[in-house]
Amino acid sequence: MPKVNINRDSLYKALGFDSKTYTQEQFEDLCFAFGVELDEVTSEREMKKNETGVEDLSVSDDVIYKIDVSANRYDLLCLEGIARALNVYNHKASIPKYQIVPPKNSHEKLYISKEVESVRPVVVAGILRDITFTQESYDSFIDLQEKLHANICKKRSLVSIGTHDLDTLSGPFYYKALAPKDIKFVPLSQTKEYNAEELFKFYDESSSHLKKFLPIIKDSPVYPVIYDSKNVVCSLPPIINGEHSKIKLSTKNVFIEVTANDRTKANIVLNTMLTMFSEYCKQPFTMEQVEVIDCDGKSTGLYPQIEEKQINAQVDYINKSAGINITPNDMVTLLKRMSLQSKLSNDEKSIIVDVPVTRSDIMHACDIMEDVAIGYGYDNLKKEIPNCNTIGRVQPINKLSELLANEIALAGFTEIMTFVLCQNRDNFTALNKADDGSSVKISNAVSEEFTEVRTNLVSTLLKSVSANKAAPLPLKMFEISDVSIKGSLGNKDLSDPNSNNSDVGAYNKRMLGAIYCNQSAKIEVIHGLLDRIMLVLDIKLDTTRSSNKGYYLELSNDKLFLPGTGINVIVNGKRVGHMGIVHPLVLKNYSCSFPCTILELELTIDTMAHNVLLREN
């Protein structure tokens, strides 16, 4: 959970409390009732002492409250947001109504060039007019940017914020992508002009906090940059703003631009910055829109977009889910404490809630129910014994996995846990298999290493052998875990463990994989492990191969194995796995220097574990 550092006296002043009479215990109770937590009480001097080990008497000794807030409550990441929400909760203030004010002449415009599509395609912007900063509100303005960058912006990789003194710039603005050597400007807090290539080298060789953000765009042939109409660089997102347009205490008009790879997150960040500090405008809670125009000259819209959305929540659902029994009118009153305006439907069976732009965390009726419960008070919820008795138990497949893991460990194998995600080659080509389209792809993969869900345990076992080259031989490892396979939709009987269908388009398989690596393959070791597994599962050898009871082995032509060494494992007439000596080409793909034999089995309750679980019960 994010922690927000707030000066206690400033917070108490904003809440209308007297720091001499209002106690810390009272504030802790208020935080608990509202759903946040006072995590720590400290001071700037104490924090610096903890960091450096030296007490600096020149640093302020004012009390600092560190408050834990929910990760999705971006409106609570600053003093202004917390004070505003708590004042409404305490009936000391009304719910603010955010408004768009028209410009004096025409809207400022921000033009997007086509080249930015390859590096950072999304940009939105807005303006705060006639704002008045104090030192405290200025510091809070800067701090909120850093909090958002660390939170929803994912350390600027998804979204970055640029704030500028609008009076030092001339619109319209241009969002371009240029070669690093073609971008020249004086960066924030510097006096020398750099081109972007020189600037990256400067930050890379320094101890600047900006150094960690350089990899976001460093390898791109072009860098994103925002200019005004006079070719003044406003910012080089997501790295640094220009010195020319930096925000000062005397700034009256603030231009905020947000560049991103995700439009939804860009809008949330822009709206948060504008709504939190619009209270300092001459006309409180107002902001001005900027028109964004794409590379084809078409308007993509006016930003910020602060229209409220409506969510309907059933009264019975709220009462049942929260464990309360209150009237619809009481729910409306409680939601008002949580800064949510609402009204009853005509039949009074549901509540229609107007969700403000600051509450991006509210998406479903369950979020409305949660706010009703907070307004009602968690301490006021009664503990009740459920009407029906239930007994918890371990899922049968997990119980089977634990029992088998214990037996395999006793056989001298070491249990490992590996990544569920992998590359496409790990599912197919590296194992001498053609891509049959059965793997589940990750649509927004952030790494080439993890682009889809594994369909087998073989690749991760081989990776583990390769990663443990320095360990003494033999290597004996196993894993019992899930893989995912694409399935067809529309299955009516999802309880069928052997069904290839799924209500979500994919299904999990519980797999057992074991590997033996030594100077010689010794398939008898893995074969012995298979026999031990069948023994503890009470599955007998089917010598007739026709009774559909018990297990037997048959030759496999799977190209994963050395020809003539691949073996299919048949249990009760069904193929449940395979084993064999891994093909040299596959070993080469994973840089394995010694022969390996592998066993892989699919674990299902009906086929593999009926007898053993009956015994355990």
HUFENNOR-V879111 format. One record per backbone hydrogen bond with DSSP energy under -1.0 kcal/mol. CO is the residue of the C=O (numbers start at 1). NH is the residue of the N-H. If there is no record, write none. Layout:
co=CO nh=NH
co=CO nh=NH
This chain:
co=2 nh=69
co=4 nh=67
co=6 nh=65
co=7 nh=11
co=8 nh=12
co=9 nh=13
co=10 nh=14
co=11 nh=15
co=12 nh=17
co=18 nh=21
co=18 nh=22
co=23 nh=27
co=24 nh=28
co=25 nh=29
co=26 nh=30
co=27 nh=31
co=28 nh=32
co=29 nh=33
co=30 nh=34
co=31 nh=35
co=31 nh=36
co=37 nh=68
co=40 nh=66
co=42 nh=64
co=43 nh=47
co=44 nh=48
co=45 nh=49
co=46 nh=50
co=47 nh=51
co=48 nh=52
co=49 nh=53
co=56 nh=59
co=60 nh=45
co=63 nh=8
co=64 nh=42
co=65 nh=6
co=66 nh=39
co=66 nh=40
co=67 nh=4
co=68 nh=37
co=70 nh=73
co=72 nh=74
co=73 nh=76
co=74 nh=77
co=78 nh=82
co=79 nh=83
co=80 nh=84
co=81 nh=85
co=82 nh=86
co=83 nh=87
co=84 nh=88
co=85 nh=89
co=86 nh=90
co=87 nh=92
co=87 nh=93
co=88 nh=91
co=99 nh=287
co=108 nh=291
co=109 nh=173
co=110 nh=293
co=111 nh=175
co=113 nh=116
co=114 nh=117
co=115 nh=118
co=116 nh=119
co=116 nh=120
co=122 nh=260
co=124 nh=258
co=126 nh=256
co=127 nh=288
co=128 nh=254
co=130 nh=282
co=134 nh=138
co=135 nh=139
co=136 nh=140
co=137 nh=141
co=138 nh=142
co=139 nh=143
co=140 nh=144
co=141 nh=145
co=142 nh=146
co=143 nh=147
co=144 nh=148
co=145 nh=149
co=146 nh=150
co=147 nh=151
co=148 nh=153
co=149 nh=155
co=151 nh=154
co=153 nh=158
co=153 nh=159
co=154 nh=157
co=158 nh=261
co=160 nh=259
co=162 nh=257
co=164 nh=255
co=165 nh=168
co=166 nh=169
co=170 nh=229
co=173 nh=111
co=174 nh=227
co=175 nh=113
co=176 nh=225
co=178 nh=223
co=179 nh=182
co=180 nh=183
co=180 nh=196
co=183 nh=196
co=185 nh=194
co=186 nh=243
co=187 nh=190
co=194 nh=185
co=195 nh=199
co=196 nh=200
co=197 nh=201
co=198 nh=202
co=199 nh=203
co=200 nh=204
co=201 nh=205
co=208 nh=211
co=210 nh=213
co=213 nh=216
co=214 nh=217
co=214 nh=218
co=217 nh=220
co=223 nh=178
co=225 nh=176
co=226 nh=234
co=226 nh=235
co=227 nh=174
co=228 nh=231
co=232 nh=228
co=234 nh=242
co=235 nh=226
co=236 nh=239
co=236 nh=240
co=240 nh=236
co=241 nh=188
co=243 nh=246
co=245 nh=165
co=248 nh=251
co=252 nh=131
co=253 nh=166
co=254 nh=128
co=255 nh=164
co=256 nh=126
co=257 nh=162
co=258 nh=124
co=259 nh=160
co=260 nh=122
co=262 nh=266
co=263 nh=267
co=264 nh=268
co=265 nh=269
co=266 nh=270
co=267 nh=271
co=268 nh=272
co=269 nh=273
co=270 nh=274
co=271 nh=275
co=272 nh=276
co=273 nh=277
co=277 nh=280
co=278 nh=281
co=278 nh=285
co=280 nh=132
co=285 nh=99
co=287 nh=101
co=288 nh=127
co=290 nh=303
co=291 nh=110
co=292 nh=300
co=293 nh=112
co=294 nh=297
co=298 nh=294
co=301 nh=292
co=303 nh=290
co=309 nh=355
co=311 nh=353
co=313 nh=351
co=314 nh=318
co=315 nh=319
co=316 nh=320
co=317 nh=321
co=318 nh=322
co=319 nh=323
co=319 nh=324
co=327 nh=331
co=328 nh=332
co=329 nh=333
co=330 nh=334
co=331 nh=335
co=332 nh=336
co=333 nh=337
co=335 nh=340
co=336 nh=339
co=341 nh=354
co=343 nh=352
co=345 nh=348
co=349 nh=315
co=350 nh=345
co=351 nh=313
co=352 nh=343
co=353 nh=311
co=355 nh=309
co=356 nh=359
co=359 nh=362
co=364 nh=368
co=365 nh=369
co=366 nh=370
co=367 nh=371
co=368 nh=372
co=369 nh=373
co=370 nh=374
co=371 nh=375
co=372 nh=376
co=373 nh=377
co=377 nh=380
co=378 nh=381
co=395 nh=399
co=396 nh=400
co=397 nh=401
co=398 nh=402
co=399 nh=403
co=400 nh=404
co=401 nh=405
co=402 nh=406
co=403 nh=407
co=404 nh=408
co=405 nh=409
co=406 nh=410
co=408 nh=413
co=409 nh=412
co=414 nh=478
co=420 nh=454
co=422 nh=451
co=422 nh=452
co=424 nh=428
co=425 nh=430
co=428 nh=431
co=428 nh=433
co=429 nh=432
co=438 nh=486
co=440 nh=453
co=451 nh=442
co=452 nh=422
co=454 nh=484
co=457 nh=461
co=458 nh=462
co=459 nh=463
co=460 nh=464
co=461 nh=465
co=462 nh=466
co=463 nh=467
co=468 nh=471
co=475 nh=517
co=476 nh=414
co=477 nh=515
co=478 nh=416
co=479 nh=513
co=481 nh=511
co=483 nh=509
co=485 nh=507
co=488 nh=502
co=493 nh=496
co=496 nh=499
co=500 nh=488
co=505 nh=487
co=507 nh=485
co=509 nh=483
co=510 nh=603
co=511 nh=481
co=512 nh=601
co=513 nh=479
co=514 nh=599
co=515 nh=477
co=516 nh=597
co=517 nh=475
co=522 nh=525
co=523 nh=527
co=524 nh=528
co=525 nh=529
co=526 nh=530
co=527 nh=531
co=528 nh=532
co=529 nh=533
co=530 nh=534
co=531 nh=535
co=532 nh=536
co=533 nh=537
co=534 nh=539
co=535 nh=538
co=540 nh=551
co=541 nh=543
co=550 nh=572
co=551 nh=542
co=552 nh=570
co=554 nh=568
co=558 nh=561
co=560 nh=583
co=562 nh=565
co=566 nh=556
co=567 nh=579
co=568 nh=554
co=569 nh=576
co=569 nh=577
co=570 nh=552
co=571 nh=574
co=574 nh=571
co=576 nh=602
co=577 nh=569
co=578 nh=600
co=579 nh=567
co=580 nh=598
co=581 nh=562
co=583 nh=587
co=584 nh=588
co=585 nh=589
co=586 nh=590
co=587 nh=592
co=588 nh=591
co=595 nh=518
co=596 nh=582
co=597 nh=516
co=598 nh=580
co=599 nh=514
co=600 nh=578
co=601 nh=512
co=604 nh=608
co=605 nh=609
co=609 nh=613
co=610 nh=614
co=611 nh=615
co=612 nh=616
co=613 nh=617
